[in-house]
Amino acid sequence: MKLKKIFSVMLVSIVLTSCSQNLSQMETSDVAKLAQKGNPEAQYIMGLAYQNGWDVEKDYTKSKEWFEKSAAQNNNEAMY
């Protein structure tokens, strides 16, 4: 039973990592659309975009807002 739980956690981690990698290869405007619709991985990437100035002007306030939206949906990457 414990092994099954560990396998499930690993599988979810792989899926989320894959999803984030696919999103990071998209245009910022497309990721923004997904983020607006509530996608937590897209919200996290928008936080990174505003934090680092990737295809948008650096804006730490907007970055924080996107990270908080993502974290509110239990995205561990956004919880720091």
MOGI-V905129 format. One record per helix or strand of 3 or more residues. SS is the DSSP state (a for helix, b for strand). FROM is the first residue (numbers start at 0). LEN is the number of residues. If there is no record, write none. Layout:
ss: (SS/SS)
from: (FROM/FROM)
len: (LEN/LEN)
This chain:
ss: (a/a/a/a/a)
from: (1/27/39/59/75)
len: (23/9/13/13/3)
